[in-house]
Amino acid sequence: MRLSIRHTTRYTFENPVTYGLQQLRKTPKSTHGQEVLDWEISVTGGTKELNYIDHLNNVVDLISFEKDTHELTITCQGTVEISETHGVVGRHIGPAPLWFFEQVTPLTKPGSGVRALVRKLEGENDLERLHSLSRAVGEAVTYEVGASDTESTAEEALAEGKGVCQDHAHVFISAAREMGFPARYVSGYLMMDDRTLQDATHAWAEAHIDGLGWVGFDVSNEICPDQRYVRVATGLDYQGAAPVIGTRFGGEGETLTVEIEVIQQQQ
């Protein structure tokens, strides 16, 4: 399946930005089951300073703000060819060793909630147990927009019993690591069945299984990623794979708008 993606992020400020930098992780890479045919990033109100590959094998673009700007617009667009792999990404690649993804982070630190979830799981092999985990997380955390924020932890999501895709990924990752699996957070794009315009990227989790490699689990949609999914960045948690992180001076009175369009391109 060939997907066409356009992702526009626009910041407006009541007071001008005197200085600012942003790290963008919005560029997908060609990998198993995914071929990037074309991709470009354009910026108005800022400058593309440099591009590099980080320690987790993500493409990073560094953007600076123009001095005294009141508006910054970043547009990412391109075409990606996706093959059906039933969620299997395959062998581990990249500079970070596999054991790196067994680390606990503040957002994924397991507590009594995660450990209780793990004790309930069933399955005769690793893959079955992880599918059981995905179902258990979905049952424990109801999807509800606005129920959490980017600083919400896995344990908090379980305690509240509600959250969004980011929370589902964090709970799954926390539990998978508790079970002894390397696990990581994935941010990317998803072609929706009921609409083409979206206001946020998607997130899911991957766990590494001996003999299979990395396998994706989208708790929010109760499936392993298929041809509608485009992998963009991975991290130990949201903070390592966030589409945008940065800092600035000035820029009070910020208004942020995000528009994402993901459609199937006719071949």
Secondary structure, DSSP 8 states (H G I E B T S, - for coil): -EEEEEEEEEEEEEEEEEEEEEEEEEE---BTTEEEEEEEEEEESEEEEEEEE-TTS-EEEEEEE-TTEEEEEEEEEEEEEE---TTEEES--SSS-GGGGG---TTT---HHHHHHHHT---SSHHHHHHHHHHHHHHHSEE-TTS--TT--HHHHHHHTEE-HHHHHHHHHHHHHHTT--EEEEEEEE--SS-SEESS-EEEEEEEETTTEEEEEBTTTTB---TTEEEEEEESSHHHH-SEEEEEEE--SEEEEEEEEEEE---
